[in-house]
Amino acid sequence: MALQILLNVLLAFVWMFLSASFNASTFIVGYILGLLIIFMLRRYFHSRFYVIPFLVICKLILIFLKELLLSNIAVLKVILAPSMNIQPCIFALPLEVKKDWGITVLSNLITLTPGTLVVDVSEDRNTLYVHALDAPNVEETIKQIKESFEKTILEVSK
């Protein structure tokens, strides 16, 4: 992936030199042309096209922002409710992510989402123990975490 980025920047500079124009717009045009060239030659590289993980990371950020907004609203409803009708629980979240950085990112995303907190990681790194402020249906909460955060993290690590 680093080779592709370096090659793309090199192609952008070559484009600048060939067009004899040394400004940012020429560099951007060269960079886009370099992207197209690298995309057409992607089968000759050992790693996948470097823009794809970047787009998946952007997708993960958008999913996190959506979950952050929704969980803030849910916590606000709990706080402003006249009675305390919450069902806090600690549940085990089985992991499909196996790499340490993936477990760390998933743990941080869960912890940064209001109303949830990662309490512990199992010794074999196959389970996260999560505390939820209000989780009436634990299976649904696990499914939601797996389908949003964990699925996207697995896409990044392909």
Backbone bond lengths (Angstrom), bond angles and torsions (degrees), N, CA, C in turn:
res aa  C-N    CA-C-N  psi(-1)  N-CA   C-N-CA  omega(-1)  CA-C   N-CA-C  phi
1 M - - - 1.438 - - 1.522 110.53 -
2 A 1.325 117.83 -42.66 1.460 120.49 179.22 1.527 110.73 -62.98
3 L 1.327 116.60 -36.29 1.462 120.49 177.56 1.521 110.71 -62.29
4 Q 1.316 117.37 -40.02 1.456 121.03 179.78 1.534 111.20 -65.62
5 I 1.315 116.83 -41.53 1.467 120.61 178.84 1.523 109.99 -64.15
6 L 1.329 116.07 -45.87 1.462 120.46 179.53 1.524 111.07 -62.13
7 L 1.307 116.85 -42.80 1.456 121.17 178.00 1.523 111.33 -63.67
8 N 1.309 117.04 -38.75 1.455 120.66 178.76 1.527 111.51 -65.08
9 V 1.321 117.27 -43.04 1.465 120.60 177.17 1.526 110.16 -64.72
10 L 1.326 117.11 -40.74 1.466 121.03 177.81 1.532 110.89 -61.69
11 L 1.321 117.26 -42.94 1.464 120.94 177.20 1.532 111.42 -63.46
12 A 1.328 117.07 -35.73 1.468 120.29 177.50 1.528 110.26 -65.11
13 F 1.339 117.10 -42.01 1.469 119.67 177.74 1.522 111.60 -67.17
14 V 1.328 117.18 -38.31 1.468 120.51 176.52 1.528 109.82 -61.19
15 W 1.318 116.70 -41.08 1.459 120.27 177.68 1.529 110.69 -62.77
16 M 1.333 116.79 -40.71 1.466 120.28 177.61 1.523 110.80 -61.11
17 F 1.327 116.69 -43.34 1.468 119.81 -179.38 1.524 111.40 -68.44
18 L 1.328 117.63 -38.96 1.459 120.39 179.89 1.523 112.11 -68.92
19 S 1.335 116.97 -33.37 1.460 118.25 178.82 1.524 112.67 -88.45
20 A 1.323 118.01 -4.98 1.471 123.84 178.61 1.520 111.69 55.37
21 S 1.303 115.69 36.09 1.460 121.91 177.47 1.527 107.19 -132.22
22 F 1.322 115.94 120.22 1.466 120.28 -172.98 1.533 110.60 -112.15
23 N 1.311 116.33 62.21 1.457 119.86 175.63 1.534 109.50 -128.53
24 A 1.317 115.47 174.43 1.472 120.45 -173.68 1.524 112.40 -65.97
25 S 1.312 117.39 -36.24 1.465 118.84 -178.02 1.528 111.39 -65.63
26 T 1.332 116.96 -37.21 1.465 119.83 177.26 1.526 110.48 -67.43
27 F 1.315 116.59 -38.20 1.462 120.22 177.29 1.525 110.49 -62.95
28 I 1.334 117.27 -43.20 1.468 121.00 -179.36 1.526 110.67 -63.97
29 V 1.338 116.32 -42.72 1.466 119.45 177.54 1.529 109.60 -62.01
30 G 1.329 117.26 -43.41 1.463 121.29 177.57 1.518 112.15 -63.24
31 Y 1.325 115.98 -36.82 1.463 120.02 179.37 1.526 110.22 -66.33
32 I 1.325 116.75 -42.77 1.467 120.65 178.67 1.528 110.62 -65.56
33 L 1.325 116.93 -41.27 1.468 119.51 176.12 1.529 110.61 -63.47
34 G 1.332 116.51 -39.81 1.459 120.73 175.90 1.517 111.93 -61.52
35 L 1.349 116.57 -39.34 1.468 120.33 175.98 1.521 110.97 -59.09
36 L 1.325 115.85 -44.56 1.460 119.70 179.89 1.527 111.59 -64.11
37 I 1.326 116.54 -41.37 1.469 120.32 179.45 1.524 110.71 -64.47
38 I 1.336 116.41 -45.86 1.468 120.13 -179.79 1.529 110.05 -65.74
39 F 1.331 117.05 -36.92 1.460 119.52 177.81 1.530 110.80 -62.74
40 M 1.334 116.79 -40.85 1.462 119.43 179.80 1.533 111.73 -69.62
41 L 1.317 116.92 -28.64 1.462 121.08 -178.97 1.528 112.98 -100.53
42 R 1.330 118.01 15.20 1.466 121.55 -173.16 1.519 114.29 -62.23
43 R 1.310 118.30 -25.52 1.467 119.31 -179.05 1.523 112.39 -71.17
44 Y 1.327 117.60 -14.34 1.458 121.33 178.51 1.533 112.71 -88.50
45 F 1.318 116.83 -4.90 1.461 121.41 177.06 1.525 109.31 -98.31
46 H 1.330 115.58 149.66 1.462 120.06 -178.68 1.526 112.09 -78.42
47 S 1.318 117.02 -28.81 1.464 120.08 179.09 1.528 108.92 -100.09
48 R 1.328 115.02 165.26 1.461 117.78 -178.77 1.523 110.53 -75.92
49 F 1.314 115.98 165.48 1.459 123.58 -177.22 1.521 109.56 -54.22
50 Y 1.330 117.58 127.65 1.458 121.28 -167.90 1.520 114.71 -70.14
51 V 1.286 119.80 -13.65 1.457 121.36 179.68 1.531 110.49 -76.45
52 I 1.328 117.33 -28.68 1.470 121.08 -176.54 1.536 112.12 -61.58
53 P 1.352 120.11 -49.68 1.472 117.95 177.09 1.531 112.79 -61.43
54 F 1.333 116.85 -33.83 1.458 120.06 177.41 1.523 110.73 -63.13
55 L 1.321 117.23 -43.43 1.463 120.99 178.57 1.524 111.59 -65.87
56 V 1.327 117.19 -36.63 1.470 120.56 178.58 1.528 110.07 -68.95
57 I 1.330 117.69 -36.46 1.464 120.60 176.17 1.526 110.20 -64.51
58 C 1.335 116.75 -40.79 1.470 120.32 175.12 1.524 110.76 -60.96
59 K 1.325 117.03 -39.88 1.463 121.94 177.48 1.525 110.17 -62.94
60 L 1.343 117.20 -41.89 1.462 121.59 178.87 1.526 110.54 -62.96
61 I 1.313 117.45 -40.32 1.467 121.00 178.52 1.529 110.20 -64.03
62 L 1.330 116.99 -42.76 1.467 120.05 178.95 1.525 111.60 -65.36
63 I 1.327 116.97 -40.29 1.473 120.31 177.10 1.521 109.99 -62.79
64 F 1.335 116.84 -42.29 1.464 120.28 179.24 1.521 110.77 -63.11
65 L 1.334 117.59 -43.55 1.459 120.11 179.98 1.532 111.36 -63.35
66 K 1.338 116.88 -38.67 1.462 120.57 177.15 1.531 110.49 -64.20
67 E 1.338 116.51 -46.69 1.470 120.42 179.77 1.525 110.80 -65.53
68 L 1.327 116.95 -35.81 1.463 121.23 178.06 1.519 110.36 -62.62
69 L 1.317 116.77 -45.37 1.460 121.01 179.28 1.529 111.32 -64.49
70 L 1.338 116.56 -46.73 1.462 119.93 -179.28 1.527 112.10 -64.21
71 S 1.329 116.81 -40.65 1.469 118.89 -179.34 1.522 111.40 -72.22
72 N 1.336 117.69 -31.89 1.467 119.69 174.61 1.520 110.56 -62.78
73 I 1.314 116.30 -41.83 1.467 120.26 178.14 1.529 110.34 -64.36
74 A 1.334 117.01 -41.48 1.469 120.37 179.59 1.531 111.51 -64.61
75 V 1.332 116.85 -42.73 1.465 120.10 179.06 1.529 109.83 -67.13
76 L 1.318 117.47 -38.25 1.461 120.95 177.39 1.527 111.00 -61.57
77 K 1.330 117.23 -40.26 1.470 120.94 176.97 1.527 110.97 -62.81
78 V 1.332 116.17 -40.08 1.470 119.87 178.92 1.519 110.19 -65.48
79 I 1.316 116.53 -41.93 1.465 120.42 -177.64 1.526 111.21 -67.87
80 L 1.328 116.62 -42.21 1.460 120.46 -175.44 1.524 113.87 -84.11
81 A 1.318 118.00 -7.94 1.467 120.62 -179.89 1.529 109.68 -68.53
82 P 1.343 116.73 140.94 1.471 118.97 -179.45 1.532 113.11 -67.23
83 S 1.309 117.21 -28.63 1.466 119.44 177.66 1.527 108.87 -118.74
84 M 1.308 115.39 156.00 1.459 120.90 -175.80 1.525 109.25 -95.13
85 N 1.334 116.25 82.73 1.463 121.65 179.26 1.522 109.66 -99.28
86 I 1.305 116.25 67.85 1.463 119.75 179.12 1.518 109.20 -115.47
87 Q 1.312 114.76 155.74 1.461 121.25 177.42 1.526 108.16 -126.10
88 P 1.335 116.80 80.26 1.463 118.59 179.49 1.528 110.75 -70.77
89 C 1.305 115.40 149.92 1.464 118.51 178.92 1.530 109.67 -159.36
90 I 1.307 114.04 161.07 1.458 121.98 170.55 1.516 105.81 -116.07
91 F 1.338 115.18 126.69 1.462 118.84 -178.21 1.522 109.90 -131.03
92 A 1.324 114.37 158.57 1.466 121.45 178.40 1.523 108.66 -93.09
93 L 1.324 115.74 126.32 1.460 121.93 178.94 1.527 108.13 -107.06
94 P 1.340 117.54 106.62 1.475 118.82 178.49 1.525 109.84 -67.89
95 L 1.331 115.41 139.11 1.462 120.88 -174.46 1.520 112.71 -103.04
96 E 1.319 115.02 139.89 1.459 121.42 167.92 1.530 110.00 -98.88
97 V 1.334 115.86 -23.96 1.461 121.25 177.72 1.518 108.09 -71.22
98 K 1.330 117.22 131.09 1.461 120.22 -176.92 1.526 113.04 -113.25
99 K 1.325 117.69 -23.41 1.462 120.52 -178.21 1.524 110.31 -77.77
100 D 1.336 115.42 146.42 1.462 120.25 -177.70 1.523 112.14 -59.88
101 W 1.346 117.01 -41.86 1.463 118.67 -177.92 1.531 110.25 -66.76
102 G 1.332 118.19 -33.65 1.455 121.19 178.21 1.519 112.16 -67.22
103 I 1.342 115.77 -40.81 1.461 120.31 177.20 1.523 110.04 -65.07
104 T 1.325 116.27 -39.90 1.467 120.74 179.31 1.523 111.16 -65.00
105 V 1.325 117.31 -45.43 1.465 120.76 179.61 1.524 110.28 -63.45
106 L 1.334 116.98 -45.20 1.463 120.42 179.00 1.525 110.57 -61.28
107 S 1.325 117.57 -44.02 1.467 121.24 179.17 1.525 110.91 -61.37
108 N 1.322 116.32 -42.95 1.462 119.61 179.70 1.524 111.76 -66.53
109 L 1.318 117.48 -40.71 1.464 119.95 178.72 1.521 111.70 -64.02
110 I 1.322 116.32 -40.71 1.467 119.89 177.94 1.519 110.36 -66.33
111 T 1.331 117.03 -43.43 1.461 120.90 -178.07 1.529 111.57 -68.79
112 L 1.317 117.42 -35.93 1.463 120.18 -179.93 1.528 112.61 -73.85
113 T 1.315 117.55 -15.80 1.451 120.98 176.94 1.525 108.52 -81.06
114 P 1.318 118.44 121.09 1.473 120.46 -177.45 1.528 112.15 -57.96
115 G 1.315 115.07 138.62 1.458 120.71 178.62 1.514 113.55 95.33
116 T 1.328 118.40 -8.16 1.468 121.37 178.08 1.522 109.50 -131.82
117 L 1.320 114.35 151.90 1.456 120.68 -178.74 1.521 108.63 -152.90
118 V 1.329 116.98 129.41 1.457 120.40 175.23 1.526 107.39 -80.16
119 V 1.327 114.97 121.05 1.455 121.39 -176.71 1.522 110.95 -87.69
120 D 1.350 116.75 -42.65 1.459 120.05 -174.67 1.524 109.63 -159.39
121 V 1.327 114.21 160.84 1.461 122.59 172.23 1.519 106.03 -116.51
122 S 1.314 117.18 135.40 1.464 119.99 -178.89 1.525 110.29 -65.94
123 E 1.315 115.58 159.89 1.467 121.41 -178.61 1.529 112.16 -60.03
124 D 1.328 116.82 -37.86 1.463 120.21 -178.93 1.534 112.82 -84.22
125 R 1.325 116.64 1.26 1.468 124.00 178.14 1.530 112.90 59.71
126 N 1.300 116.60 33.05 1.457 121.36 177.56 1.524 112.81 -109.27
127 T 1.343 116.86 -5.19 1.460 120.71 -175.54 1.524 110.60 -143.51
128 L 1.325 115.14 136.55 1.466 121.34 169.66 1.524 107.13 -106.54
129 Y 1.321 116.14 139.87 1.455 120.83 174.95 1.522 106.91 -103.41
130 V 1.322 115.38 118.69 1.462 121.92 -171.52 1.521 109.73 -117.88
131 H 1.342 115.88 134.57 1.452 121.23 172.25 1.525 107.77 -98.74
132 A 1.316 116.47 129.65 1.462 121.61 177.95 1.525 108.60 -117.91
133 L 1.310 115.61 135.59 1.456 121.18 -179.88 1.521 111.28 -66.40
134 D 1.320 116.22 -42.09 1.456 120.43 -179.36 1.522 108.46 -144.90
135 A 1.321 115.78 102.91 1.470 120.96 -179.89 1.526 108.93 -134.46
136 P 1.329 116.98 84.16 1.468 118.37 -179.97 1.522 112.95 -66.57
137 N 1.326 117.07 -28.19 1.452 121.19 179.56 1.532 108.12 -125.79
138 V 1.317 116.76 100.38 1.465 121.68 -175.17 1.523 111.03 -64.40
139 E 1.319 117.57 -41.14 1.469 120.62 -179.17 1.530 111.15 -60.93
140 E 1.324 115.98 -39.88 1.469 120.32 178.98 1.531 110.68 -66.85
141 T 1.325 117.11 -38.68 1.463 121.00 177.92 1.523 110.48 -64.80
142 I 1.327 117.37 -43.84 1.470 121.51 177.86 1.523 109.88 -62.16
143 K 1.318 116.49 -44.62 1.469 120.97 179.81 1.520 111.10 -61.17
144 Q 1.326 116.54 -41.29 1.461 120.98 -179.74 1.530 111.29 -64.40
145 I 1.320 118.00 -43.32 1.467 121.67 179.23 1.524 110.06 -65.53
146 K 1.323 116.71 -42.97 1.467 120.58 -178.51 1.529 111.70 -66.29
147 E 1.334 116.98 -40.29 1.459 120.03 -176.51 1.523 113.30 -78.65
148 S 1.315 117.55 -20.60 1.458 118.49 -179.56 1.522 110.60 -100.68
149 F 1.314 117.09 -73.11 1.458 121.09 -172.98 1.525 112.99 -70.31
150 E 1.329 116.70 -53.70 1.462 119.41 -172.14 1.531 112.01 -66.52
151 K 1.314 116.99 -39.42 1.458 120.81 179.08 1.538 110.88 -60.73
152 T 1.314 116.95 -42.64 1.461 120.66 -179.75 1.519 111.58 -70.45
153 I 1.313 117.79 -37.39 1.471 120.61 176.68 1.530 109.93 -63.44
154 L 1.328 116.32 -39.29 1.467 119.51 177.17 1.533 111.14 -65.14
155 E 1.330 118.25 -33.94 1.465 121.03 176.67 1.516 110.97 -65.99
156 V 1.323 117.45 -38.06 1.470 121.08 179.33 1.532 109.96 -65.69
157 S 1.322 117.24 -38.63 1.460 120.59 -172.94 1.525 114.29 -86.27
158 K 1.323 117.91 6.12 1.473 119.70 178.37 1.505 111.78 -61.04
